């Protein structure tokens, strides 16, 4: 099902996060922002921090940090994912040549699996996003 209603999209996103979180979490947790610890991903200059699940194993919710001005190479993932911008301004476009559509904090996007794209931090401060994905994270550069 596809929808153009932003509230409906947010509801679908929230439902997917809740469903994935319930499948993984056994107890309630609260993590203050200061306690979120980012580590290198081995993918360019991207860093990640666990929300729920394990991005290397399967379904997960993960904080991803992109340095200010950083753009990933053109790439794709095996699984769809949903993303929300926490801080900074992000652009997620089908090619590096496409005009950036800036997404400030609070913005949402959906990335179809196997669809090439470039994700950029277009602000002069680091960008932090939260992604929810039903399968393990992978990153395959495309040409």
Residue pairs with C-beta under 8 A, 6 or more apart in sequence:
3 9
3 12
6 108
9 108
9 110
10 108
13 82
13 84
13 108
13 132
16 82
16 132
16 134
17 61
17 82
17 132
20 52
20 53
20 59
20 60
20 61
20 132
20 134
21 52
21 61
23 59
24 52
24 53
24 59
24 60
25 52
36 49
36 63
37 49
38 47
38 48
38 49
38 63
38 65
39 47
39 48
39 49
40 47
41 47
41 48
41 64
43 72
43 139
44 70
44 72
44 73
45 66
45 67
45 70
46 64
46 65
46 66
46 72
47 64
47 65
48 55
48 62
48 63
48 64
48 65
49 62
49 63
49 65
50 60
50 62
50 63
51 60
51 61
51 62
51 63
51 130
52 60
52 61
53 59
53 60
53 61
53 62
54 60
54 136
55 62
55 133
55 136
55 137
56 136
56 137
57 136
58 135
58 136
59 133
59 134
59 135
60 132
60 133
60 136
60 137
61 130
61 131
61 132
61 133
62 130
62 131
62 133
62 137
63 86
63 128
63 129
63 130
64 128
64 129
64 130
64 131
65 126
65 127
65 128
65 129
66 72
66 88
66 90
66 119
66 120
66 121
66 126
66 127
66 128
66 129
67 121
67 126
68 88
68 121
68 123
68 124
68 125
68 126
68 127
69 121
69 122
69 124
70 120
70 121
71 96
71 118
71 119
71 120
71 121
72 118
72 119
72 120
73 118
73 141
74 95
74 96
74 116
74 117
74 118
74 141
74 142
74 143
75 116
75 117
75 118
75 139
75 140
75 141
75 142
76 113
76 114
76 115
76 116
76 117
76 140
76 142
77 111
77 113
77 114
77 133
77 137
77 138
77 139
77 140
78 113
78 114
78 135
78 136
78 138
78 140
79 113
79 133
79 134
79 135
79 136
79 138
80 110
80 111
80 112
80 113
80 133
80 134
81 110
81 111
81 113
81 131
81 132
81 133
82 108
82 109
82 110
82 111
82 131
82 132
82 133
83 90
83 92
83 108
83 109
83 110
83 111
83 129
83 130
83 131
83 132
84 106
84 107
84 108
84 129
84 130
84 131
85 103
85 104
85 105
85 106
85 107
85 108
85 127
85 128
85 129
86 105
86 128
86 129
86 130
87 105
87 125
87 126
87 127
87 128
88 104
88 105
88 121
88 123
88 125
88 126
88 127
88 128
89 102
89 103
89 104
89 105
89 121
89 122
89 123
89 127
90 102
90 103
90 107
90 109
90 119
90 120
90 121
90 122
90 127
90 129
91 100
91 101
91 102
91 103
91 118
91 119
91 120
91 122
92 103
92 109
92 111
92 117
92 118
92 119
92 120
93 99
93 100
93 101
93 117
93 118
93 120
94 115
94 116
94 117
94 118
95 116
95 118
96 118
98 118
100 120
100 122
102 122
103 109
111 117
116 142
121 127
